[in-house]
């Protein structure tokens, strides 16, 4: 079976004298069938970044699939659509995360630390289990803020979740 999900994150950074600091953010995902959302979820955080919200949306997507649909005897394909090149390039088959895991969870020749490592490790663990033989996970880059209705839908959910973190109602 093929499961298609759209994911997105949103964040408003706070400007300070030293540059930008973390701020309120939101994440969202939608399970799609026949190009229509059939299930969606969202949430928010108070002190975060956009990349953390993008990763949280993917983590929650994988959690949703595992708790609702995963069976170790059935080979499924999970397609995750994201407008985050950072997430797609990191998590796709052969992406950055595989080199980081072999490099003791550092990046580059200088062994630089990786931001959002806790989220990345959780996602990597789930991906590794799914890809061990009973599933395929594909990450597909979509253009953000374009005419892709499903990406716009999850973007709106993430923005509404971010507003909730800010104490605003949309």
VOVEX-459419 format. One record per atom (N, C-alpha, C, O): residue in one letter; x, y negated, z negated. Coordinates in steps of 0.05 Angstrom, whole numbers, padded with zeros to 5 digits, always signed. Atoms other than C-alpha are relative to their C-alpha. Example, Ala and Ser with C-alpha at 12.3 -4.5 7.8 and 13.67 -1.06 7.14 Angstrom:
<atoms>
a+00018+00024+00000;a+00246+00090-00156;a+00018-00024+00000;a+00039-00024-00013;s-00016+00024+00001;s+00273+00021-00143;s-00015-00022-00014;s-00005-00044-00018;
</atoms>
This chain:
<atoms>
x+00017+00024+00000;x+00000+00000+00000;x+00018-00025+00000;x+00040-00025-00011;x-00014+00025+00000;x+00022-00071+00012;x-00014-00020-00018;x-00038-00024-00015;x+00010+00021+00017;x+00013-00124-00041;x+00014-00026+00007;x+00038-00027+00008;x-00011+00026-00007;x+00022-00197-00021;x-00006-00020-00021;x-00029-00024-00030;x+00003+00021+00020;x+00034-00252-00071;x+00013-00026+00010;x+00033-00026+00023;x-00012+00026-00004;x+00046-00326-00064;x+00007-00012-00028;x-00009-00009-00047;x-00009+00011+00026;x+00085-00361-00120;x+00009-00029+00003;x+00017-00037+00025;x-00010+00027+00000;x+00103-00432-00139;x+00005-00009-00028;x-00007+00001-00047;x-00006+00013+00025;x+00131-00474-00195;x+00000-00030+00005;x+00004-00040+00027;x+00001+00030-00002;x+00125-00549-00210;x+00011-00010-00026;x+00007+00001-00047;x-00011+00011+00024;x+00162-00593-00259;x+00004-00030+00004;x+00010-00040+00026;x-00006+00029+00001;x+00168-00667-00277;x+00023-00004-00018;x+00021+00000-00043;x-00024+00005+00016;x+00237-00684-00300;x-00002-00028-00013;x-00013-00047+00000;x+00000+00025+00015;x+00246-00740-00351;x+00026-00015+00006;x+00048-00004+00003;x-00024+00016-00006;x+00294-00796-00330;x+00011-00011-00026;x-00004-00023-00042;x-00013+00011+00024;x+00344-00815-00384;x+00024-00017+00010;x+00030-00019+00033;x-00024+00015-00006;x+00405-00860-00387;x+00022+00017+00012;x+00039+00007+00026;x-00021-00019-00009;x+00448-00798-00373;x-00008+00014+00026;x+00007+00032+00034;x+00009-00014-00024;x+00409-00776-00312;x-00028+00010-00004;x-00046-00004-00011;x+00026-00013+00004;x+00351-00727-00315;x+00002+00022-00021;x+00022+00036-00023;x+00002-00021+00020;x+00329-00682-00371;x-00023+00018+00007;x-00039+00012+00025;x+00022-00018-00004;x+00281-00624-00374;x-00026-00014-00006;x-00027-00034-00021;x+00026+00011+00004;x+00207-00638-00374;x-00021+00021+00001;x-00015+00045+00002;x+00022-00019-00002;x+00138-00607-00371;x-00002+00013+00028;x+00004+00000+00048;x+00002-00015-00025;x+00126-00554-00318;x-00022+00020+00000;x-00033+00027-00020;x+00021-00020-00004;x+00077-00505-00290;x+00008+00021+00021;x+00025+00015+00038;x-00005-00022-00019;x+00079-00439-00252;x-00027+00012+00008;x-00047+00010-00006;x+00024-00013-00009;x+00028-00401-00212;x+00006+00022+00020;x+00027+00021+00034;x-00001-00019-00021;x+00018-00340-00169;x-00028+00008+00008;x-00047+00005-00007;x+00026-00010-00009;x-00038-00311-00127;x+00005+00026+00015;x+00023+00027+00032;x+00000-00025-00016;x-00049-00240-00102;x-00019-00005+00023;x-00041-00016+00020;x+00015+00007-00024;x-00074-00245-00031;x-00008+00026+00015;x+00008+00044+00017;x+00009-00022-00017;x-00115-00197+00012;x-00015-00013+00023;x-00033-00030+00019;x+00013+00011-00024;x-00136-00213+00083;x+00002-00031+00001;x-00017-00045+00008;x-00006+00028+00001;x-00105-00283+00075;x-00019-00016-00019;x-00023-00040-00014;x+00017+00014+00020;x-00151-00300+00016;x+00010+00009-00028;x+00015+00032-00033;x-00008-00007+00027;x-00132-00304-00058;x-00022+00018-00013;x-00045+00011-00012;x+00019-00017+00014;x-00165-00247-00097;x+00005+00000-00030;x-00012+00009-00046;x-00007+00003+00029;x-00130-00260-00164;x+00021-00021-00002;x+00039-00022+00015;x-00021+00020+00004;x-00090-00318-00190;x+00004-00004-00030;x-00014+00001-00046;x-00006+00006+00028;x-00056-00337-00255;x+00020-00024+00000;x+00034-00028+00019;x-00019+00022+00003;x-00017-00397-00280;x+00005-00005-00030;x-00008+00006-00047;x-00007+00007+00027;x+00016-00424-00342;x+00019-00024+00000;x+00026-00034+00021;x-00017+00024+00001;x+00061-00480-00367;x+00020+00003-00022;x+00019+00020-00040;x-00021+00003+00021;x+00121-00498-00409;x+00006-00029-00004;x+00003-00045+00014;x-00005+00028+00007;x+00140-00562-00444;x+00027-00011+00008;x+00029-00034+00016;x-00027+00010-00004;x+00215-00567-00435;x+00015+00018+00019;x+00028+00037+00011;x-00009-00019-00020;x+00236-00535-00370;x+00011-00014+00025;x+00013-00039+00025;x-00009+00011-00026;x+00261-00544-00299;x-00017+00013+00022;x-00031+00032+00017;x+00015-00011-00022;x+00231-00531-00231;x+00009+00028+00007;x-00007+00046+00011;x-00010-00027-00006;x+00277-00471-00218;x-00010+00020-00020;x-00017+00043-00013;x+00010-00018+00020;x+00256-00441-00284;x-00030+00007+00005;x-00038+00030+00000;x+00029-00005-00005;x+00182-00449-00265;x-00003+00018+00025;x-00021+00035+00026;x+00001-00017-00024;x+00195-00418-00196;x+00006+00029-00008;x-00008+00048+00001;x-00008-00027+00009;x+00229-00358-00229;x-00022+00012-00018;x-00027+00036-00017;x+00021-00010+00018;x+00174-00353-00282;x-00024+00010+00017;x-00036+00030+00010;x+00022-00008-00018;x+00122-00349-00226;x+00005+00028+00012;x-00012+00045+00013;x-00008-00026-00011;x+00160-00291-00195;x+00000+00022-00021;x-00010+00044-00017;x+00000-00019+00022;x+00170-00257-00262;x-00029+00008-00007;x-00035+00032-00011;x+00028-00006+00006;x+00095-00262-00277;x-00013+00016+00022;x-00031+00032+00017;x+00011-00015-00023;x+00079-00236-00207;x+00008+00029-00003;x-00009+00047+00000;x-00009-00028+00003;x+00121-00174-00218;x-00013+00013-00024;x-00020+00037-00023;x+00014-00011+00023;x+00091-00164-00287;x-00029+00007+00007;x-00038+00028-00002;x+00028-00005-00008;x+00021-00169-00257;x-00001+00026+00017;x-00018+00043+00012;x+00000-00024-00017;x+00038-00117-00204;x+00005+00025-00017;x-00010+00045-00014;x-00007-00023+00016;x+00069-00069-00254;x-00023+00008-00019;x-00029+00032-00022;x+00022-00007+00019;x+00012-00073-00305;x-00026+00008+00014;x-00042+00023+00002;x+00026-00006-00014;x-00044-00068-00253;x+00002+00021+00021;x-00017+00037+00025;x+00000-00017-00024;x-00020-00028-00194;x+00023+00020+00002;x+00020+00040+00017;x-00024-00017-00003;x+00048+00006-00203;x-00006+00029-00008;x-00018+00034-00029;x+00001-00028+00006;x+00050+00081-00200;x+00027+00012+00010;x+00033+00008+00034;x-00026-00010-00009;x+00118+00117-00197;x-00002+00020+00022;x+00018+00026+00035;x+00003-00020-00021;x+00090+00168-00149;x-00008-00012+00027;x-00007+00002+00047;x+00010+00012-00025;x+00066+00118-00097;x+00020-00021+00009;x+00028-00038-00006;x-00019+00019-00011;x+00111+00079-00051;x-00016-00025+00010;x-00032-00023+00028;x+00013+00025-00007;x+00086+00007-00047;x+00020-00020+00011;x+00044-00018+00006;x-00016+00023-00009;x+00112-00055-00013;x-00012-00025-00013;x-00036-00030-00011;x+00008+00025+00012;x+00108-00120-00051;x+00013-00023+00015;x+00038-00024+00017;x-00010+00023-00014;x+00115-00183-00010;x-00005-00025-00017;x-00028-00031-00024;x+00002+00024+00016;x+00129-00246-00049;x+00008-00024+00017;x+00031-00026+00027;x-00005+00024-00016;x+00123-00312-00012;x+00006-00023-00019;x-00009-00028-00038;x-00009+00023+00017;x+00159-00372-00042;x+00010-00022+00017;x+00022-00017+00038;x-00012+00023-00015;x+00177-00442-00019;x+00027-00007-00012;x+00039-00027-00004;x-00026+00005+00013;x+00240-00438-00063;x+00022+00016+00014;x+00023+00040+00011;x-00022-00014-00012;x+00301-00422-00021;x+00019+00011-00021;x+00030+00033-00017;x-00017-00010+00022;x+00339-00415-00087;x-00009+00028-00009;x+00008+00046-00011;x+00010-00026+00009;x+00294-00357-00109;x+00002+00021+00022;x+00011+00043+00016;x-00001-00020-00022;x+00289-00323-00041;x+00029+00009+00005;x+00034+00033+00007;x-00028-00007-00006;x+00364-00326-00028;x+00013+00016-00023;x+00030+00033-00019;x-00011-00014+00023;x+00379-00301-00098;x-00011+00028-00003;x+00004+00047-00008;x+00014-00025+00007;x+00328-00244-00103;x-00004+00019+00023;x-00011+00042+00019;x+00004-00019-00023;x+00322-00216-00032;x+00020+00022-00001;x+00041+00020-00014;x-00018-00023-00001;x+00354-00149-00018;x+00027-00010+00010;x+00029-00023+00031;x-00027+00010-00007;x+00429-00163-00017;x+00005-00029-00008;x+00026-00040-00001;x-00002+00028+00008;x+00418-00232-00048;x+00021-00004-00022;x+00033+00015-00031;x-00021+00008+00019;x+00463-00269-00097;x-00001+00016-00026;x+00020+00022-00037;x+00003-00013+00026;x+00435-00233-00158;x+00016+00026-00001;x+00025+00034-00023;x-00015-00025-00001;x+00469-00168-00136;x+00029-00004-00005;x+00042+00011-00019;x-00029+00007+00005;x+00538-00200-00134;x+00003-00009-00029;x+00023-00002-00042;x-00002+00010+00028;x+00525-00235-00201;x+00000+00023-00019;x+00015+00023-00039;x+00001-00023+00018;x+00507-00169-00234;x+00026+00015+00000;x+00035+00025-00021;x-00026-00014-00002;x+00572-00138-00209;x+00022-00017-00012;x+00044-00007-00019;x-00020+00019+00009;x+00610-00200-00232;x-00004-00008-00029;x+00002-00030-00037;x+00005+00005+00028;x+00589-00195-00305;x-00017-00024-00005;x-00013-00040-00023;x+00020+00021+00001;x+00532-00244-00294;x+00013-00028-00001;x+00006-00046-00016;x-00012+00026-00006;x+00576-00301-00271;x+00000-00004+00030;x-00005+00016+00045;x+00001+00004-00029;x+00580-00333-00203;x+00026-00013+00009;x+00039-00029-00005;x-00023+00012-00012;x+00637-00352-00157;x+00027+00010-00010;x+00028+00026-00029;x-00027-00009+00008;x+00712-00342-00162;x+00008-00011-00027;x+00026+00001-00040;x-00007+00012+00027;x+00715-00386-00224;x-00018+00011-00022;x-00016+00003-00045;x+00017-00013+00020;x+00663-00342-00259;x-00017-00021-00015;x-00018-00021-00040;x+00016+00020+00012;x+00616-00400-00271;x-00026+00012-00011;x-00036+00032-00002;x+00025-00010+00012;x+00555-00391-00316;x-00024-00004+00019;x-00023-00021+00037;x+00024+00000-00017;x+00487-00379-00284;x-00023-00012-00017;x-00029-00003-00039;x+00023+00011+00014;x+00428-00423-00304;x-00024+00019+00002;x-00026+00034+00021;x+00024-00017+00002;x+00363-00388-00324;x+00006+00030+00000;x-00009+00046+00010;x-00009-00027+00000;x+00401-00324-00335;x-00019+00020-00013;x-00022+00042-00003;x+00019-00018+00014;x+00350-00295-00383;x-00022+00009+00019;x-00030+00032+00021;x+00021-00006-00019;x+00295-00300-00330;x+00011+00017+00023;x-00002+00036+00032;x-00012-00015-00023;x+00341-00275-00274;x+00005+00029-00008;x-00001+00046+00008;x-00005-00027+00009;x+00362-00214-00314;x-00026+00016-00002;x-00026+00040+00006;x+00026-00014+00003;x+00289-00196-00329;x-00010+00008+00028;x-00019+00030+00032;x+00010-00005-00028;x+00270-00202-00255;x+00018+00022+00013;x+00007+00040+00026;x-00018-00019-00012;x+00332-00163-00233;x-00005+00028-00011;x-00005+00048+00005;x+00005-00026+00012;x+00316-00106-00281;x-00026+00012+00013;x-00026+00036+00019;x+00025-00010-00012;x+00245-00100-00253;x+00005+00007+00029;x-00004+00028+00038;x-00005-00005-00028;x+00269-00105-00181;x+00016+00026+00003;x+00011+00042+00021;x-00016-00024-00002;x+00321-00051-00193;x-00017+00025-00004;x-00013+00045+00010;x+00017-00024+00005;x+00269-00003-00221;x-00019+00004+00024;x-00023+00027+00032;x+00019-00003-00023;x+00220-00017-00164;x+00014+00010+00025;x+00003+00026+00040;x-00014-00007-00025;x+00273-00009-00111;x+00015+00027-00003;x+00029+00035+00016;x-00014-00025+00004;x+00300+00057-00141;x-00011+00022+00018;x+00002+00043+00020;x+00010-00021-00017;x+00257+00097-00094;x-00030+00000+00004;x-00040+00013+00023;x+00029-00001-00003;x+00184+00083-00103;x-00011-00028+00005;x-00034-00034-00004;x+00011+00027-00006;x+00177+00012-00078;x+00019-00017+00015;x+00044-00013+00014;x-00016+00020-00014;x+00202-00044-00035;x-00010-00027-00008;x-00035-00032-00009;x+00008+00028+00007;x+00202-00117-00055;x+00013-00018+00020;x+00038-00018+00023;x-00011+00018-00020;x+00210-00168+00000;x-00006-00029-00010;x-00027-00034-00021;x+00003+00028+00006;x+00220-00242-00011;x+00000-00016+00026;x+00018-00013+00042;x+00004+00015-00025;x+00195-00288+00044;x-00001-00029-00006;x-00017-00038-00022;x+00000+00029+00003;x+00211-00362+00049;x-00022-00012+00017;x-00024-00006+00040;x+00021+00016-00015;x+00153-00407+00068;x+00006-00029-00004;x+00019-00037-00024;x-00004+00029+00002;x+00154-00481+00081;x-00018-00012-00022;x-00042-00006-00023;x+00015+00013+00021;x+00133-00521+00020;x-00014-00025+00010;x-00005-00039+00028;x+00015+00024-00006;x+00081-00576+00023;x-00005-00004+00030;x+00000-00025+00042;x+00005+00000-00028;x+00062-00558+00094;x-00029+00008+00005;x-00046+00004-00012;x+00027-00009-00006;x+00001-00529+00128;x-00006+00028-00008;x-00026+00040+00001;x+00005-00027+00010;x+00007-00462+00093;x-00020-00001-00023;x-00013-00009-00045;x+00021+00003+00020;x-00059-00459+00056;x+00005+00016-00025;x-00002+00006-00047;x-00004-00017+00024;x-00039-00403+00009;x+00023-00012-00017;x+00021-00012-00042;x-00021+00014+00015;x+00026-00439-00011;x-00011-00025-00013;x-00005-00031-00036;x+00013+00024+00012;x-00014-00503-00021;x-00018+00007-00023;x-00019-00008-00043;x+00018-00009+00022;x-00063-00464-00064;x+00016+00005-00026;x+00008-00005-00047;x-00015-00006+00024;x-00010-00438-00112;x+00015-00025-00010;x+00019-00029-00034;x-00012+00025+00008;x+00024-00506-00111;x-00020-00016-00017;x-00012-00028-00038;x+00020+00014+00015;x-00041-00538-00135;x-00004+00012-00027;x-00007-00003-00047;x+00003-00013+00026;x-00048-00486-00190;x+00024-00007-00018;x+00020-00012-00042;x-00024+00006+00016;x+00024-00499-00213;x-00001-00030-00009;x+00007-00036-00032;x+00002+00029+00007;x+00012-00575-00212;x-00020-00004-00022;x-00016-00019-00041;x+00020+00001+00021;x-00051-00566-00253;x+00010+00011-00027;x+00004+00000-00048;x-00011-00012+00025;x-00014-00522-00303;x+00020-00020-00012;x+00022-00023-00036;x-00019+00020+00009;x+00041-00575-00307;x-00015-00023-00014;x-00006-00033-00035;x+00017+00022+00011;x-00013-00628-00321;x-00009+00009-00028;x-00011-00008-00047;x+00008-00010+00027;x-00037-00584-00379;x+00023-00002-00020;x+00018-00009-00043;x-00024+00003+00017;x+00034-00584-00407;x+00003-00029-00008;x+00014-00035-00030;x-00003+00029+00005;x+00032-00660-00403;x-00024-00011-00016;x-00025-00034-00024;x+00024+00009+00014;x-00036-00662-00438;x-00020-00015+00018;x-00037-00030+00008;x+00018+00013-00019;x-00071-00686-00375;x-00019+00020+00012;x-00012+00043+00014;x+00019-00017-00014;x-00132-00657-00342;x-00002-00009+00028;x-00004-00032+00034;x+00003+00006-00029;x-00136-00653-00267;x-00026+00012+00010;x-00033+00008+00033;
</atoms>
